[in-house]
Structure formats: structure tokens, C-alpha cells
Amino acid sequence: MEYSVHVICRPEVATGFSLAGCPPLEASDGAAAAERLFELTCRPESGVILMQDDLYERLPADVLRYVSKRPLPMLVPFPGPVWDESLRGPEGYIVEMLHQAIGYRVRLR
């Protein structure tokens, strides 16, 4: 049997997954994410469900217990975008590149 990958994310992130060829299910809060998750767990072809981390953190405990007792689908949280005002402009871009390259935050003067 072939399994599929599904994505549950906020509408702001959904466009990126759609453009990448992985149509997402949109959810704006934890309750909507739980509904989408139940929809996907009922599908026998669901193998992996990627869920935006802030939605994952808002799932009720009973939903997490239900999913954790099942071998499939695997529920994997992924980090959503960070809208950090300090990264605006060329200096913010350079600081972020340096952080990724060396692992430390630097301050440009």
C-alpha cells in the first residue's frame, strides 16, 4: 500500500505548500486543526501529517493521546515562519545569514 503526506497549516503558509505541489488543509486555530487531523486519520492512505507547530501546540491533550496510540499516520510538527521586525532591511538579512552560518547572533554597527 502506498501512503501519502498531508499538511495542516495556517492560511498564510498554505500558499507555499500549494506551490510546492502539496495541497494543504487550512486551519486557523487548534480546534480547526483537530478537526482536520481527525479527517486525515480516517483515511487509510494517510502516512505522514505535517502540522504547523503553533497549531500542534494548541491541540487538546485527548487528541494528542488518540494520535499517539496509532501507528499511522505519523504526526510531525514543523516550524512556521517567524515575522521578526528586526530582520527587515539589508542589515537584518546579513545578520540572519551570519546567524545561520556561524550559529551566533551578531550586532552590526
Residue, then its C-alpha position, 0 to 999 in steps of 0.5 A: m500500500e502506498y501512503s501519502v503526506h498531508v499538511i495542516c497549516r495556517p492560511e498564510v503558509a498554505t500558499g507555499f505548500s500549494l506551490a510546492g505541489c502539496p495541497p494543504l488543509e487550512a486551519s486557523d486555530g487548534a480546534a480547526a486543526a483537530e478537526r482536520l487531523f481527525e479527517l486525515t486519520c480516517r483515511p487509510e492512505s494517510g502516512v505522514i501529517l505535517m502540522q504547523d507547530d503553533l497549531y500542534e501546540r494548541l491541540p487538546a491533550d485527548v487528541l494528542r493521546y488518540v494520535s499517539k496510540r496509532p501507528l499511522p499516520m505519523l504526526v510531525p510538527f514543523p516550524g512556521p515562519v517567524w515575522d521578526e521586525s528586526l530582520r527587515g532591511p539589508e542589515g537584518y538579512i546579513v545578520e540572519m545569514l551570519h546567524q545561520a552560518i556561524g550559529y551566533r547572533v551578531r550586532l552590526r554597527 
